[in-house]
Amino acid sequence: MTRRLEELVREQFPDAIFDSADPSLGVGSFPEWDSLGTFNLLLLAEQTYSVRFSTSEMAELKTVAAIRKHLKSLGVEA
């Protein structure tokens, strides 16, 4: 079974309180989710889904919705 993207967010930010259904969930949603948090989340996604993000993609992927959409374009259901 594939791990859901929300599970990765919870793993990366274990102390954060957030609504995983919020379409704007992303950088700045809580203090821990900054640019370094995004980078680490994307690295976790790369490891989990066996994909690679380019530097420019990493700079653009700032919300769960954007990450999910990009993963889908790579053939990954997250």
N, CA and C atoms as an extended XYZ file, in Angstrom:
234
Properties=species:S:1:pos:R:3:atomname:S:1:resname:S:1:resid:I:1 pbc="F F F"
N         0.843       -1.187        0.000 N   MET     1
C         0.000        0.000        0.000 CA  MET     1
C         0.891        1.255        0.000 C   MET     1
N         0.569        2.166       -0.865 N   THR     2
C         1.319        3.407       -0.966 CA  THR     2
C         0.981        4.338        0.185 C   THR     2
N         1.994        4.936        0.752 N   ARG     3
C         1.769        5.903        1.826 CA  ARG     3
C         1.186        7.185        1.247 C   ARG     3
N         0.221        7.711        1.932 N   ARG     4
C        -0.413        8.955        1.509 CA  ARG     4
C         0.510       10.135        1.808 C   ARG     4
N         0.397       11.157        1.021 N   LEU     5
C         1.206       12.346        1.195 CA  LEU     5
C         0.978       12.965        2.577 C   LEU     5
N        -0.252       12.926        3.065 N   GLU     6
C        -0.540       13.474        4.397 CA  GLU     6
C         0.254       12.743        5.481 C   GLU     6
N         0.465       11.455        5.305 N   GLU     7
C         1.273       10.693        6.259 CA  GLU     7
C         2.710       11.211        6.275 C   GLU     7
N         3.220       11.563        5.109 N   LEU     8
C         4.582       12.093        5.040 CA  LEU     8
C         4.662       13.461        5.709 C   LEU     8
N         3.612       14.272        5.526 N   VAL     9
C         3.582       15.586        6.178 CA  VAL     9
C         3.588       15.398        7.692 C   VAL     9
N         2.783       14.465        8.180 N   ARG    10
C         2.743       14.211        9.627 CA  ARG    10
C         4.077       13.651       10.134 C   ARG    10
N         4.742       12.846        9.318 N   GLU    11
C         6.045       12.314        9.703 CA  GLU    11
C         7.098       13.428        9.754 C   GLU    11
N         7.063       14.305        8.765 N   GLN    12
C         8.042       15.387        8.695 CA  GLN    12
C         7.808       16.444        9.775 C   GLN    12
N         6.533       16.684       10.105 N   PHE    13
C         6.179       17.717       11.079 CA  PHE    13
C         5.334       17.096       12.197 C   PHE    13
N         5.925       16.243       13.031 N   PRO    14
C         5.153       15.473       14.010 CA  PRO    14
C         4.448       16.307       15.083 C   PRO    14
N         4.932       17.489       15.368 N   ASP    15
C         4.328       18.305       16.419 CA  ASP    15
C         3.309       19.312       15.901 C   ASP    15
N         3.174       19.404       14.589 N   ALA    16
C         2.273       20.394       14.000 CA  ALA    16
C         0.821       19.941       14.071 C   ALA    16
N        -0.044       20.910       14.252 N   ILE    17
C        -1.491       20.659       14.220 CA  ILE    17
C        -2.010       21.292       12.939 C   ILE    17
N        -2.646       20.481       12.101 N   PHE    18
C        -3.136       20.997       10.822 CA  PHE    18
C        -4.284       20.158       10.307 C   PHE    18
N        -5.018       20.737        9.361 N   ASP    19
C        -6.135       20.068        8.701 CA  ASP    19
C        -5.623       19.549        7.363 C   ASP    19
N        -5.474       18.250        7.231 N   SER    20
C        -4.913       17.685        6.002 CA  SER    20
C        -5.832       17.886        4.798 C   SER    20
N        -7.095       18.259        5.015 N   ALA    21
C        -8.029       18.515        3.912 CA  ALA    21
C        -7.928       19.956        3.405 C   ALA    21
N        -7.158       20.795        4.080 N   ASP    22
C        -7.013       22.198        3.691 CA  ASP    22
C        -6.229       22.281        2.385 C   ASP    22
N        -6.847       22.789        1.299 N   PRO    23
C        -6.152       22.836        0.013 CA  PRO    23
C        -4.955       23.784       -0.003 C   PRO    23
N        -4.892       24.709        0.946 N   SER    24
C        -3.771       25.646        0.977 CA  SER    24
C        -2.664       25.202        1.926 C   SER    24
N        -2.769       23.990        2.471 N   LEU    25
C        -1.759       23.481        3.402 CA  LEU    25
C        -0.397       23.502        2.723 C   LEU    25
N         0.522       24.260        3.311 N   GLY    26
C         1.846       24.366        2.711 CA  GLY    26
C         2.757       25.253        3.531 C   GLY    26
N         3.753       25.792        2.868 N   VAL    27
C         4.742       26.643        3.525 CA  VAL    27
C         4.024       27.740        4.303 C   VAL    27
N         4.380       27.871        5.582 N   GLY    28
C         3.792       28.900        6.427 CA  GLY    28
C         2.515       28.493        7.129 C   GLY    28
N         2.003       27.286        6.849 N   SER    29
C         0.773       26.835        7.504 CA  SER    29
C         0.962       26.681        9.009 C   SER    29
N         2.185       26.402        9.413 N   PHE    30
C         2.562       26.333       10.820 CA  PHE    30
C         4.060       26.626       10.877 C   PHE    30
N         4.559       27.042       12.040 N   PRO    31
C         5.942       27.527       12.116 CA  PRO    31
C         7.006       26.564       11.587 C   PRO    31
N         6.811       25.287       11.769 N   GLU    32
C         7.832       24.319       11.340 CA  GLU    32
C         7.941       24.204        9.823 C   GLU    32
N         6.873       24.597        9.111 N   TRP    33
C         6.892       24.433        7.655 CA  TRP    33
C         7.460       25.696        7.017 C   TRP    33
N         8.770       25.705        6.890 N   ASP    34
C         9.485       26.776        6.221 CA  ASP    34
C        10.176       26.182        4.994 C   ASP    34
N        11.100       26.914        4.404 N   SER    35
C        11.750       26.411        3.190 CA  SER    35
C        12.556       25.141        3.460 C   SER    35
N        13.205       25.061        4.609 N   LEU    36
C        13.946       23.843        4.948 CA  LEU    36
C        12.986       22.680        5.178 C   LEU    36
N        11.867       22.949        5.806 N   GLY    37
C        10.852       21.915        6.009 CA  GLY    37
C        10.327       21.387        4.687 C   GLY    37
N        10.129       22.290        3.727 N   THR    38
C         9.671       21.884        2.393 CA  THR    38
C        10.706       20.988        1.736 C   THR    38
N        11.962       21.408        1.799 N   PHE    39
C        13.048       20.624        1.206 CA  PHE    39
C        13.073       19.218        1.804 C   PHE    39
N        12.994       19.131        3.124 N   ASN    40
C        13.029       17.825        3.784 CA  ASN    40
C        11.804       16.987        3.447 C   ASN    40
N        10.634       17.611        3.338 N   LEU    41
C         9.426       16.886        2.940 CA  LEU    41
C         9.573       16.339        1.524 C   LEU    41
N        10.112       17.140        0.622 N   LEU    42
C        10.294       16.669       -0.755 CA  LEU    42
C        11.334       15.559       -0.836 C   LEU    42
N        12.374       15.622       -0.022 N   LEU    43
C        13.334       14.518        0.027 CA  LEU    43
C        12.664       13.239        0.524 C   LEU    43
N        11.807       13.362        1.523 N   LEU    44
C        11.065       12.214        2.031 CA  LEU    44
C        10.145       11.651        0.945 C   LEU    44
N         9.503       12.536        0.195 N   ALA    45
C         8.642       12.091       -0.908 CA  ALA    45
C         9.469       11.384       -1.984 C   ALA    45
N        10.652       11.907       -2.289 N   GLU    46
C        11.516       11.250       -3.276 CA  GLU    46
C        11.847        9.829       -2.837 C   GLU    46
N        12.199        9.672       -1.582 N   GLN    47
C        12.550        8.350       -1.062 CA  GLN    47
C        11.340        7.413       -1.042 C   GLN    47
N        10.210        7.938       -0.639 N   THR    48
C         9.006        7.122       -0.494 CA  THR    48
C         8.455        6.672       -1.836 C   THR    48
N         8.426        7.586       -2.802 N   TYR    49
C         7.784        7.298       -4.088 CA  TYR    49
C         8.769        6.978       -5.210 C   TYR    49
N        10.061        6.942       -4.898 N   SER    50
C        11.105        6.647       -5.899 CA  SER    50
C        11.013        7.585       -7.097 C   SER    50
N        10.963        8.883       -6.811 N   VAL    51
C        10.950        9.911       -7.850 CA  VAL    51
C        12.076       10.890       -7.547 C   VAL    51
N        12.343       11.781       -8.482 N   ARG    52
C        13.338       12.838       -8.281 CA  ARG    52
C        12.692       14.163       -8.661 C   ARG    52
N        12.939       15.185       -7.863 N   PHE    53
C        12.496       16.536       -8.156 CA  PHE    53
C        13.706       17.355       -8.573 C   PHE    53
N        13.549       18.154       -9.614 N   SER    54
C        14.629       19.058      -10.001 CA  SER    54
C        14.661       20.222       -9.016 C   SER    54
N        15.738       20.974       -9.063 N   THR    55
C        15.867       22.139       -8.189 CA  THR    55
C        14.734       23.125       -8.441 C   THR    55
N        14.398       23.347       -9.692 N   SER    56
C        13.320       24.293      -10.002 CA  SER    56
C        11.969       23.767       -9.526 C   SER    56
N        11.745       22.464       -9.630 N   GLU    57
C        10.502       21.890       -9.114 CA  GLU    57
C        10.428       22.064       -7.603 C   GLU    57
N        11.537       21.823       -6.930 N   MET    58
C        11.556       21.980       -5.476 CA  MET    58
C        11.220       23.413       -5.072 C   MET    58
N        11.658       24.376       -5.863 N   ALA    59
C        11.386       25.782       -5.566 CA  ALA    59
C         9.915       26.127       -5.769 C   ALA    59
N         9.235       25.394       -6.650 N   GLU    60
C         7.843       25.693       -6.974 CA  GLU    60
C         6.838       24.932       -6.113 C   GLU    60
N         7.192       23.782       -5.606 N   LEU    61
C         6.260       22.925       -4.882 CA  LEU    61
C         6.169       23.363       -3.424 C   LEU    61
N         5.158       24.184       -3.131 N   LYS    62
C         5.057       24.793       -1.804 CA  LYS    62
C         3.803       24.390       -1.035 C   LYS    62
N         2.921       23.623       -1.656 N   THR    63
C         1.707       23.173       -0.970 CA  THR    63
C         1.528       21.670       -1.189 C   THR    63
N         0.746       21.060       -0.313 N   VAL    64
C         0.433       19.638       -0.474 CA  VAL    64
C        -0.274       19.421       -1.811 C   VAL    64
N        -1.172       20.328       -2.170 N   ALA    65
C        -1.901       20.189       -3.436 CA  ALA    65
C        -0.946       20.215       -4.626 C   ALA    65
N         0.019       21.122       -4.612 N   ALA    66
C         0.979       21.213       -5.719 CA  ALA    66
C         1.870       19.977       -5.772 C   ALA    66
N         2.292       19.510       -4.612 N   ILE    67
C         3.125       18.305       -4.567 CA  ILE    67
C         2.342       17.108       -5.098 C   ILE    67
N         1.094       16.960       -4.643 N   ARG    68
C         0.265       15.848       -5.094 CA  ARG    68
C         0.051       15.906       -6.612 C   ARG    68
N        -0.246       17.092       -7.121 N   LYS    69
C        -0.470       17.252       -8.568 CA  LYS    69
C         0.787       16.864       -9.346 C   LYS    69
N         1.939       17.299       -8.858 N   HIS    70
C         3.185       16.964       -9.554 CA  HIS    70
C         3.468       15.473       -9.487 C   HIS    70
N         3.260       14.880       -8.316 N   LEU    71
C         3.450       13.425       -8.197 CA  LEU    71
C         2.531       12.679       -9.157 C   LEU    71
N         1.288       13.155       -9.269 N   LYS    72
C         0.342       12.515      -10.186 CA  LYS    72
C         0.861       12.597      -11.627 C   LYS    72
N         1.467       13.737      -11.978 N   SER    73
C         2.008       13.881      -13.342 CA  SER    73
C         3.168       12.898      -13.581 C   SER    73
N         3.766       12.422      -12.481 N   LEU    74
C         4.844       11.445      -12.577 CA  LEU    74
C         4.320       10.012      -12.456 C   LEU    74
N         2.995        9.865      -12.378 N   GLY    75
C         2.384        8.542      -12.292 CA  GLY    75
C         2.259        7.980      -10.887 C   GLY    75
N         2.384        8.864       -9.883 N   VAL    76
C         2.314        8.442       -8.482 CA  VAL    76
C         1.000        8.921       -7.875 C   VAL    76
N         0.256        8.002       -7.314 N   GLU    77
C        -0.956        8.380       -6.559 CA  GLU    77
C        -0.560        8.554       -5.124 C   GLU    77
N        -0.635        9.784       -4.646 N   ALA    78
C        -0.221       10.087       -3.283 CA  ALA    78
C        -1.374       10.700       -2.542 C   ALA    78
